[in-house]
Amino acid sequence: MTYDPQVKALIEKGSTPPPPGSPYSLPIPGSERENRTPIYRNWAFRDGPLLERLEPNASTLHDLFQLTLQARPNKRLLGWRPWNPASKTWDAKYVWLTGAEVAERSKNLGAGIAELHQRIGVTALKYGVGIWAQNRPEWMLTEIALVTQSLFAVTLYETLGPQTSEYILNHGELSCVVCSLPHVPTLLQIASRVPTLKLIITLDPLDQGDMAGHSKRDLLNKLAADKGIQIFSITEVEALGQQSGRPMRPPQSTDIFTINYTSGTTGNPKGVVLDHANAVAGVSCARSADTVRDGDVHISYLPLAHIYGRMIDQAAIFSGATVGYFHGDIAALVEDLKILKPTNFMSVPRLFNRFQAAISQATVEADGVRGALSRHVVNTKKANMKLPVGKANNTHLLYDRIWTPKVRAAVGLDRVRSMVSGSAQLDPDVHTFLRAAFGISFNQGFGMTETYAVGICQYNNDFSTGNLGAIMPSVEACLESAPDLEYTVHDKPNPRGELLLRGPIVFKGYYKNDEETQKTLESDGWFHTGDICEIDSLGRFKIIDRKKNVLKLAQGEYISPERIENVYLGSTSLLQMAFVHGDPSKDCLVAIFGIDPETFAPYASKILKTTISASDHSALKAAANDPKVKKTFLKLLDDIGKRHKFNGYEKVRNFHMDIEPFSVDNELFTPTLKIKRPQTARAFRKEIDALYEEIASQTVPAKAKL
């Protein structure tokens, strides 16, 4: 793709760091208000307008999609690994759609969807269409198709249960859902309670040469007819659209682009309304960081129902990258990475934690020469990263030839030039280790559904950890004192308070929920994120707490359980899940841990001097809660706490082990794998009480010491 000179200039402006030692974000003089800091902006955008778009003539996502498709008609755009029915495996190669093929199919699909709605009596010109499927090329085809007709996507998480799906379908008043075949039975099951649902479009074939009356189409339509629902395949709808001759009906910048339901940890999900102006500003903001470039290869695996996954895929496409989709099994993601060989990698702390644990085990924790060399390499690079800004780096002329390439190749990242971590704050030790291990640009950022997944991000020359970096070009920020939590903008050495954001990326409100909208959005556009942050002397933002997820122990100490959980998960490969809890009437913390059978089995076997199989979950669970194992593991937790400078009251004093205590199925995880804290505390109330009773029984009364 050939960029307009204005686009190139804006990307260069957004990605160039300030002179070494200068602040990355700057306050606007005279913008202070009572109990608020000054308004901060990106250093390069403080005195001018915020970045709303890169392409001057593209004010909607439809405009951006069409510009991109027209610029690369014969180039690869969307790819996937086909399923081989003969070998019952996924092919070890990618098959691709070109820009021209995507343009034609999406135009026809959009026309077909609009035609079907007209046939069932929908008279509105702008309405939502549900998308319920795992990442695949047809997901993107559907998104592009909808905006060709001024329609908008309402996303459903792949792992949602029937109850939440039913709520979203009714709340969004959806007549049609585009989905993968396995979701059709669920939709038919709840159809009687979703009176608006009339159409299902499956992304998978319904006819494969079956005998009359025996195809998926025949069988499913028999079930659907009784419920007043029609089922079509995507190819049928494309053919219908082509025959209709219906022209495109492009949207305006103020039209809704998507309603994205947040996976809240309490209550029903909220529908975040994002218009085309939000979307264009969001992807422009992301692209201004220059993380993805023309000719890059990007892998799509983060859930597209989550705005973070959609935004990075869109930014990749608009930047000229090709997008290959994972084959659907996150546990086998490395297999896809080794075949696709992406040139950039966007992920979340949970996966980076697993990378760090696995790589550490194979390198710095190894015995003999391998372990000694690995420790020397990592320590040398860590020392280099501590040098002043402008001199700090994570590369090494020799080690990046003999050691680093092997580490990157082991996880399929041998061609990767840059990585970004988003959705939650990354543990500093994990961040530093992976920077050393991979020797490439690895920054972390911050965004929310309400800000189109962008907002704050590190610059490439900043090797600090534990902070999110600078305000991005499309947003401005300030902190507001949170006196109830003892955080104020007058704190020293750095101001602290709730993070507020404003700018073209900020959402328009929660769908049909004025009460929550008014609680969160001020009339002058400030969005209350609920995150407690501090701003350092270089204008970098750091999340230090969550306004609503803060525990207060009996002695009056405030605890951030998420921070403690992330430290534990990032420091040992023995754990897969962690829930840290403190009762308000107690003076210490307890935890429910989910162990990794593959790593915990040999660990427990060594302590108990017996062989415990990773596949024998009953024996493994018993071993994990054996007093000898718990005592040894508690010492490990204490060591981790010391390394991370935990206060005494932040250390877990007792814990219960399980194999998979939390999941989406048992409704203790949200679809984005965030713990539902109140529900989890209720579900494990018996275990929590027992843990506190055990602590009490082991505590020697003060008078007994005399």
C-alpha positions in Angstrom: 0.0 0.0 0.0 1.1 3.5 -0.7 0.4 6.0 2.0 -0.7 9.6 1.5 2.1 11.9 2.7 -0.2 13.2 5.4 -0.8 9.7 6.7 3.0 9.1 6.8 3.6 12.4 8.6 0.9 11.6 11.3 2.3 8.1 11.9 5.8 9.5 12.2 4.5 12.2 14.6 2.7 9.6 16.7 5.5 7.1 16.9 8.5 9.3 17.5 9.4 9.6 21.2 10.4 12.9 22.8 14.1 13.7 23.3 15.7 11.4 25.9 14.7 12.4 29.4 11.7 14.5 28.3 8.2 13.7 29.4 6.1 11.4 27.2 2.9 13.1 28.2 2.6 16.8 29.0 0.1 18.8 31.2 -1.9 21.6 29.6 -1.1 24.7 31.7 -4.0 26.2 33.5 -6.3 23.1 33.0 -6.4 22.1 36.7 -9.7 21.8 38.5 -10.4 21.2 42.2 -9.4 17.6 43.1 -8.1 17.0 39.6 -4.7 17.1 38.0 -4.1 19.2 34.9 -5.2 17.6 31.6 -2.4 15.5 30.1 -1.9 14.9 26.4 0.6 13.1 24.2 3.8 15.2 24.0 3.5 15.6 20.3 -0.2 16.5 20.3 -0.5 18.8 23.4 -0.9 22.1 21.5 -2.9 20.9 18.5 -6.1 18.9 17.9 -6.4 15.3 19.0 -5.9 12.7 16.3 -9.3 11.8 14.8 -8.2 10.1 11.6 -5.2 9.4 9.5 -6.8 9.3 6.0 -8.3 12.7 5.4 -11.2 11.3 3.3 -12.1 8.4 5.5 -14.6 9.3 8.2 -16.1 5.8 8.6 -14.9 2.2 8.9 -16.7 1.6 5.6 -14.5 4.2 3.9 -11.3 2.6 5.4 -12.3 -0.9 4.3 -13.1 0.2 0.8 -9.8 2.2 0.5 -7.9 -0.9 1.7 -9.7 -3.4 -0.6 -9.3 -1.2 -3.6 -5.5 -0.8 -2.9 -4.8 -4.5 -2.7 -7.1 -6.3 -5.1 -4.7 -9.1 -6.0 -2.8 -9.4 -2.7 -3.4 -11.8 0.1 -5.7 -10.4 2.8 -7.4 -13.1 5.0 -6.1 -16.6 5.5 -7.0 -19.8 7.3 -5.8 -23.4 7.7 -8.4 -25.8 6.1 -9.7 -28.9 7.9 -8.7 -32.1 6.2 -11.5 -34.6 6.6 -9.4 -37.5 5.3 -6.6 -37.1 7.9 -8.9 -35.4 10.4 -6.3 -32.7 11.0 -5.8 -29.1 10.1 -3.6 -28.6 7.0 -0.1 -27.3 7.8 -0.5 -24.4 5.4 -2.7 -21.3 5.0 -5.2 -20.6 2.2 -5.9 -17.0 1.3 -8.6 -14.6 0.1 -7.4 -11.6 -1.9 -8.6 -8.1 -1.5 -10.8 -8.3 -4.6 -12.4 -11.5 -3.3 -13.1 -10.0 0.1 -14.6 -6.9 -1.6 -17.0 -8.9 -3.8 -18.1 -11.3 -1.2 -18.7 -8.7 1.5 -20.6 -6.5 -0.9 -22.9 -9.4 -1.8 -23.2 -10.6 1.8 -24.3 -7.1 3.0 -26.9 -6.8 0.2 -28.2 -10.3 1.1 -28.5 -9.6 4.8 -30.4 -6.3 4.0 -32.6 -8.2 1.5 -33.5 -10.9 4.1 -34.5 -8.4 6.7 -36.7 -6.6 4.2 -38.4 -9.9 3.4 -39.3 -10.6 7.1 -40.8 -7.1 7.4 -38.0 -5.1 8.9 -38.6 -1.5 7.8 -35.8 0.2 9.7 -32.8 1.2 7.6 -30.2 0.9 10.4 -30.2 -2.0 12.9 -28.0 -4.5 14.6 -27.0 -8.0 13.5 -25.6 -10.5 15.9 -22.2 -12.2 15.2 -21.5 -15.3 17.2 -18.4 -17.2 16.1 -14.8 -17.9 16.8 -12.1 -15.9 14.8 -12.3 -16.9 11.1 -12.2 -15.0 7.8 -16.0 -15.0 7.6 -16.1 -13.0 10.8 -14.3 -10.1 9.1 -16.3 -10.6 5.9 -19.5 -10.2 7.9 -18.2 -7.1 9.7 -17.3 -5.5 6.3 -20.6 -6.6 4.8 -22.7 -4.9 7.5 -21.1 -1.5 7.2 -21.8 -1.6 3.4 -25.5 -1.3 4.3 -25.1 1.1 7.3 -25.9 -1.9 9.6 -23.9 -2.6 12.8 -22.6 -5.7 14.6 -23.7 -6.8 18.0 -21.1 -9.3 19.2 -21.6 -12.4 21.3 -18.7 -14.1 23.0 -17.9 -17.5 21.8 -18.0 -18.9 25.3 -21.2 -17.3 26.4 -23.8 -19.5 28.0 -27.5 -19.5 26.8 -28.6 -17.2 29.6 -26.3 -14.3 28.7 -26.7 -14.8 25.0 -30.5 -14.7 25.5 -30.1 -11.4 27.4 -28.0 -9.8 24.6 -30.3 -10.9 21.8 -33.4 -9.5 23.6 -31.7 -6.3 24.8 -30.2 -5.7 21.4 -33.6 -6.5 19.7 -31.9 -8.7 17.1 -33.8 -10.2 14.2 -30.7 -12.0 12.8 -27.6 -13.8 14.1 -24.7 -14.7 11.9 -23.0 -17.7 13.6 -20.9 -20.8 13.3 -22.8 -24.1 13.0 -22.4 -25.3 16.6 -24.3 -22.2 17.9 -27.4 -23.0 15.9 -28.9 -25.5 18.4 -28.4 -23.0 21.2 -30.2 -20.3 19.2 -33.1 -22.7 18.5 -33.2 -23.7 22.1 -33.7 -20.1 23.4 -35.7 -18.9 20.3 -39.1 -19.1 22.1 -37.8 -16.6 24.6 -36.3 -14.3 22.0 -39.4 -13.1 20.0 -37.5 -10.8 17.6 -35.2 -13.6 16.3 -36.3 -14.6 12.8 -33.1 -15.3 10.8 -30.0 -17.4 11.4 -27.1 -17.3 8.9 -24.5 -20.0 9.4 -20.9 -19.5 8.4 -20.6 -23.2 7.7 -22.0 -25.2 4.7 -25.5 -26.7 5.1 -25.2 -29.0 2.1 -22.4 -31.3 1.3 -23.8 -33.6 -1.2 -26.2 -35.2 1.3 -29.2 -37.3 0.3 -32.5 -35.4 0.0 -33.9 -34.8 3.5 -30.7 -35.7 5.2 -28.6 -32.5 4.9 -28.0 -30.1 7.8 -30.2 -27.6 6.0 -33.2 -30.0 5.9 -32.8 -31.2 9.5 -32.2 -27.7 11.0 -34.9 -26.0 9.1 -37.4 -28.6 10.2 -36.6 -27.7 13.8 -36.5 -24.0 13.0 -39.8 -23.8 11.2 -41.8 -24.6 14.3 -40.2 -21.5 15.9 -40.8 -19.2 13.0 -37.1 -19.0 12.1 -35.4 -19.4 8.8 -31.8 -20.7 8.4 -29.4 -19.9 5.6 -25.8 -20.5 4.8 -23.4 -17.6 4.1 -23.0 -18.7 0.5 -26.8 -18.6 0.0 -27.0 -15.1 1.4 -24.1 -13.9 -0.8 -25.9 -15.4 -3.9 -29.1 -13.7 -2.8 -27.3 -10.4 -2.5 -25.7 -10.7 -5.9 -29.0 -11.4 -7.5 -30.8 -8.5 -5.7 -28.6 -5.8 -7.3 -29.0 -3.9 -4.1 -26.4 -1.0 -4.1 -24.2 -0.2 -1.1 -25.7 2.3 1.4 -22.6 3.8 3.2 -22.9 5.0 6.8 -22.2 8.4 8.3 -19.6 9.0 10.9 -22.3 9.4 13.6 -23.9 6.1 12.8 -23.4 3.2 15.2 -20.6 0.9 14.1 -21.1 -1.7 16.9 -22.7 -2.4 20.2 -20.1 -4.3 22.2 -21.4 -5.9 25.3 -18.9 -5.8 28.2 -18.4 -8.9 30.2 -19.1 -7.4 33.5 -18.1 -9.2 36.7 -21.4 -8.4 38.3 -24.9 -8.2 36.8 -25.9 -8.2 33.2 -23.4 -7.1 30.5 -23.7 -3.5 29.4 -23.9 -2.6 25.7 -21.2 -0.1 24.8 -22.3 2.0 21.8 -19.4 2.9 19.5 -20.0 4.9 16.3 -17.9 5.1 13.2 -16.1 8.2 14.4 -15.0 6.3 17.5 -13.8 3.4 15.4 -11.9 5.5 12.9 -10.2 7.4 15.8 -9.4 4.2 17.6 -7.7 2.4 14.7 -6.0 5.6 13.6 -4.7 6.0 17.2 -3.4 2.4 17.2 -1.8 2.8 13.7 0.0 6.0 14.8 2.2 3.8 17.0 3.6 2.3 13.9 3.5 -1.2 15.4 2.1 -2.8 12.2 3.3 -1.9 8.7 2.6 -2.6 5.1 3.7 -6.1 4.2 3.4 -7.4 7.8 1.8 -10.7 8.7 -0.7 -10.7 11.6 -2.3 -13.5 13.5 -5.9 -13.2 14.7 -6.7 -15.3 17.8 -7.8 -12.8 20.5 -11.7 -13.1 20.6 -13.3 -10.8 18.0 -16.3 -10.3 20.3 -13.8 -8.3 22.4 -13.1 -4.9 20.9 -9.3 -5.3 21.5 -9.3 -8.3 19.1 -11.3 -6.4 16.5 -9.3 -3.2 16.7 -5.9 -4.9 16.2 -7.2 -6.9 13.2 -8.7 -3.7 11.7 -5.5 -1.8 12.3 -3.4 -4.5 10.7 -5.6 -4.6 7.6 -5.7 -0.8 7.2 -1.9 -0.8 7.6 -1.4 -3.2 4.7 -0.8 -6.4 6.6 -2.2 -9.9 5.8 -4.3 -11.5 8.5 -4.1 -15.3 9.2 -6.6 -16.8 11.6 -5.7 -19.4 14.3 -7.3 -22.8 13.8 -9.5 -22.5 16.9 -7.5 -24.2 19.7 -5.7 -21.7 21.9 -3.7 -24.5 23.5 -2.1 -25.2 20.1 -1.6 -21.6 19.2 2.2 -22.1 18.8 1.4 -24.6 16.0 -0.3 -21.8 14.1 2.5 -19.4 14.9 5.1 -21.7 13.5 3.2 -22.2 10.2 2.0 -18.5 9.7 5.3 -16.9 11.0 3.7 -13.5 11.9 5.8 -10.4 12.0 4.1 -8.9 15.0 2.2 -10.3 18.0 -0.5 -8.7 20.1 -1.6 -10.6 23.2 -2.7 -10.3 26.9 -0.8 -10.8 30.1 -2.3 -14.3 30.7 -0.6 -15.6 27.6 2.7 -13.7 28.1 2.8 -15.1 31.7 2.6 -18.6 30.2 5.3 -17.8 27.7 7.6 -16.5 30.4 7.0 -19.6 32.6 7.6 -22.1 29.8 10.7 -20.3 28.4 12.2 -19.8 31.9 11.8 -23.5 32.7 13.6 -24.4 29.4 16.4 -21.8 29.8 17.3 -19.9 33.0 15.9 -22.7 35.2 17.7 -25.4 33.3 20.7 -27.3 34.7 24.3 -27.3 33.4 25.7 -25.2 30.6 22.3 -24.3 29.1 21.1 -22.8 32.3 24.3 -21.0 33.1 24.5 -19.4 29.6 20.8 -18.5 29.6 21.1 -16.7 33.0 24.1 -14.8 31.8 22.4 -13.7 28.6 19.2 -12.6 30.4 21.1 -10.8 33.2 23.3 -9.0 30.7 20.3 -7.7 28.8 18.5 -6.8 32.0 21.5 -4.6 32.9 21.5 -2.9 29.5 17.8 -2.1 29.9 18.5 -0.2 33.1 20.7 2.3 31.3 19.4 5.9 30.8 16.7 6.5 28.2 18.5 6.8 24.8 21.1 4.3 25.8 19.0 1.5 27.1 18.3 -1.4 24.8 17.5 -5.1 24.9 19.6 -6.3 22.0 23.1 -7.9 21.9 25.4 -8.4 18.9 26.5 -11.9 19.9 23.6 -13.3 22.0 21.0 -12.3 19.5 22.8 -14.6 17.0 23.5 -17.6 19.1 20.7 -17.7 21.8 17.7 -15.4 21.1 16.7 -16.9 17.7 16.3 -20.3 19.3 14.1 -19.0 22.0 11.8 -17.1 19.6 11.7 -20.0 17.1 10.5 -22.4 19.9 7.3 -20.5 20.2 6.9 -19.5 16.5 7.9 -15.9 16.9 11.2 -16.1 14.9 10.0 -13.4 12.4 8.3 -11.1 15.0 9.5 -7.6 15.0 7.3 -6.2 17.7 4.9 -7.3 20.5 2.2 -5.5 22.4 0.5 -6.5 25.6 -3.0 -5.1 26.4 -6.2 -5.6 28.4 -4.5 -5.6 31.8 -1.2 -4.4 33.3 1.7 -6.8 32.7 3.8 -8.0 35.6 7.2 -6.1 35.5 9.3 -9.3 35.9 7.5 -11.0 33.0 7.9 -7.9 30.9 11.6 -7.6 31.6 12.3 -11.3 31.0 10.5 -11.5 27.7 12.1 -8.3 26.5 15.5 -9.9 27.2 14.5 -13.3 25.8 13.1 -12.0 22.5 15.3 -9.0 21.9 12.5 -7.1 20.1 10.2 -4.1 20.8 7.8 -5.2 23.5 5.5 -2.5 24.8 2.3 -2.6 26.9 -0.7 -0.4 26.5 -4.1 0.2 28.0 -7.6 0.6 26.6 -11.2 -0.4 27.4 -14.2 -1.4 25.4 -15.4 2.2 26.0 -12.3 3.7 24.4 -12.1 1.4 21.4 -9.3 -0.6 23.2 -6.8 2.3 23.0 -5.7 5.1 25.3 -2.2 4.7 26.7 0.9 3.0 25.3 4.6 2.8 25.8 7.1 4.2 23.3 9.8 1.9 21.8 12.7 3.7 23.5 11.2 3.3 27.0 12.4 0.1 28.7 10.8 0.8 32.0 8.2 -1.6 33.4 5.3 -1.4 35.7 3.7 1.5 33.8 1.5 1.7 30.7 3.4 4.5 29.1 2.1 7.8 27.6 -1.3 9.1 26.6 -1.9 8.3 22.9 -2.6 11.0 20.3 -6.4 10.5 20.2 -7.2 11.1 23.8 -6.5 13.4 26.8 -6.5 12.3 30.5 -6.5 13.6 34.0 -6.7 12.1 37.5 -9.5 12.8 40.1 -8.9 12.3 43.8 -10.5 9.2 45.4 -10.4 10.2 49.0 -12.4 7.2 50.2 -9.4 5.0 49.1 -6.9 7.6 50.3 -5.6 8.5 46.9 -5.4 12.2 46.0 -3.9 14.3 43.2 -1.8 16.0 45.8 0.0 12.8 46.9 3.8 12.8 46.7 6.0 12.0 44.9 3.3 11.4 42.2 -0.4 12.4 41.9 -2.8 9.5 42.3 -6.5 9.1 41.6 -9.1 7.7 39.3 -8.2 7.9 35.6 -10.5 10.0 33.5 -10.3 10.0 29.6 -11.8 12.2 27.0 -11.5 12.4 23.2 -12.9 11.0 19.9 -12.2 7.4 21.0 -14.6 7.6 23.9 -18.0 5.8 23.5 -21.4 7.5 23.2 -23.1 5.7 26.1 -24.5 2.3 27.3 -27.3 1.0 25.1 -30.7 1.6 26.8 -29.0 2.3 30.1 -29.1 6.0 30.9 -28.4 5.4 34.6 -25.1 3.7 34.0 -24.2 6.2 31.2 -24.8 9.1 33.6 -22.7 7.5 36.3 -19.8 6.9 33.9 -19.9 9.8 31.4 -19.8 13.4 32.4 -21.7 16.0 30.3 -18.4 17.5 29.0 -17.2 14.1 27.8 -15.0 12.8 30.6 -15.2 9.1 31.0 -14.6 7.6 34.5 -12.6 4.4 34.0 -12.7 3.1 37.5 -9.0 2.5 37.4 -6.8 4.2 40.1 -3.6 5.5 38.5 -0.5 7.6 39.3 1.4 9.8 36.8 5.2 9.8 37.1 7.6 12.7 36.4 7.9 11.5 32.7 4.2 11.6 32.1 3.8 7.8 32.3 0.6 6.3 33.7 0.6 3.4 36.1 -2.5 1.5 37.3 -2.1 0.9 41.0 -5.7 -0.1 42.0 -9.2 -0.7 40.8 -11.8 1.6 42.4 -14.3 -1.2 42.8 -12.0 -4.2 43.2 -10.2 -3.1 46.3 -10.4 -5.1 49.5 -10.2 -3.5 52.9 -8.9 -5.8 55.7 -9.8 -5.6 59.4 -6.8 -3.5 60.2 -7.9 -0.9 57.6 -5.3 -1.8 55.0 -6.5 -1.6 51.3 -5.5 -4.5 49.1 -5.6 -4.9 45.3 -6.2 -8.6 44.8 -5.7 -8.5 41.0 -2.1 -7.2 41.4 -1.2 -10.0 43.8 -2.8 -12.6 41.6 -0.9 -11.4 38.5 2.4 -11.5 40.4 1.8 -15.1 41.5 0.7 -16.2 38.0 3.6 -14.5 36.4 6.2 -15.9 38.8 5.5 -19.7 38.7 4.5 -22.1 36.1 2.8 -24.3 38.8 -0.3 -22.1 38.7 -2.9 -21.5 36.0 -5.5 -19.6 38.0 -5.6 -17.5 41.2 -8.3 -15.9 43.3 -7.0 -13.8 46.3 -9.5 -13.0 48.9 -9.7 -11.1 52.2 -12.7 -11.0 54.4 -13.3 -7.5 55.9 -13.4 -9.0 59.4 -10.0 -10.7 58.9 -6.5 -9.3 58.9 -4.9 -11.5 56.3 -5.4 -13.0 52.8 -6.3 -16.5 51.6 -6.5 -17.8 48.1 -8.0 -20.4 45.8 -5.5 -21.6 43.2 -5.9 -23.6 40.0 -2.8 -25.7 39.4 -1.2 -26.7 36.1 -1.3 -30.6 36.2 1.7 -31.0 33.9 4.0 -28.9 36.1 2.5 -29.5 39.5 2.5 -33.3 39.3 6.3 -33.7 39.2 6.6 -30.9 41.8 4.2 -32.7 44.3 5.8 -36.1 43.5 9.2 -34.8 44.5 7.9 -33.5 47.8 5.9 -36.6 48.7 8.5 -39.0 47.3 5.9 -40.8 45.2 4.8 -40.7 41.6 1.6 -38.8 40.9 0.3 -38.7 37.3 -0.8 -35.4 35.8 -3.8 -37.2 34.3 -5.0 -38.6 37.7 -6.8 -35.4 38.8 -8.2 -36.9 42.0 -4.8 -38.0 43.3 -3.2 -34.7 42.1 -5.8 -32.6 43.9 -5.3 -34.6 47.1 -1.5 -34.2 46.8 -1.8 -30.5 46.1 -3.7 -30.0 49.4 -1.4 -32.3 51.4 0.1 -30.4 54.4 3.7 -31.1 53.2 3.1 -29.8 49.7 1.2 -26.8 51.0 4.0 -25.9 53.4 6.6 -26.1 50.6 4.4 -24.1 48.3 3.6 -21.5 50.9 7.4 -20.9 51.2 7.5 -20.4 47.4 4.7 -17.8 47.7 6.6 -16.0 50.4 9.7 -15.9 48.3 7.7 -14.5 45.4 6.2 -11.9 47.8 9.7 -10.8 49.0 11.0 -10.4 45.5 8.0 -8.2 44.6 8.3 -6.3 47.9 4.8 -7.3 49.2 3.8 -5.8 52.5 3.1 -8.3 55.2 -0.6 -7.9 54.8 -0.4 -8.6 51.1 1.0 -12.1 51.5 -1.4 -15.1 51.2 -1.4 -16.9 54.5 -3.4 -20.0 53.5 -4.8 -21.5 50.3 -6.9 -24.2 48.7 -5.8 -26.0 45.5 -7.9 -27.3 42.7 -7.4 -28.3 39.0 -9.8 -25.9 37.3 -11.7 -24.0 40.0 -13.0 -21.2 37.7 -14.4 -21.4 34.2 -16.9 -19.8 32.0 -19.1 -22.9 32.3 -19.3 -22.6 36.1 -20.0 -18.9 35.6 -17.0 -17.8 37.7 -15.1 -16.5 34.7 -16.3 -13.8 32.3 -15.9 -14.7 28.6 -12.6 -12.7 28.7 -11.4 -14.9 31.6 -11.8 -12.3 34.3 -12.8 -13.6 37.7 -16.3 -12.7 38.9 -15.3 -11.9 42.5 -18.5 -11.8 44.4 -19.7 -15.0 42.7 -16.4 -16.8 43.3 -16.3 -15.8 47.0 -19.8 -17.2 47.4 -19.0 -20.4 45.5 -15.9 -21.1 47.7 -17.4 -19.8 50.9 -16.9 -23.2 52.6 -13.3 -23.4 51.6 -12.6 -19.8 52.6 -14.1 -20.3 56.0 -12.0 -23.4 56.5 -8.8 -21.6 55.5 -9.4 -18.9 58.0 -10.3 -21.4 60.7 -7.0 -23.2 60.0 -5.1 -20.0 60.4 -6.8 -19.2 63.7 -6.0 -22.6 65.1 -2.3 -22.2 64.3 -2.0 -18.7 65.7 -0.5 -18.6 69.1 -2.4 -16.2 71.5 -0.3 -13.3 72.5 -0.5 -14.1 76.3 1.0 -17.6 75.6 4.3 -16.0 74.6 4.8 -14.6 78.1 
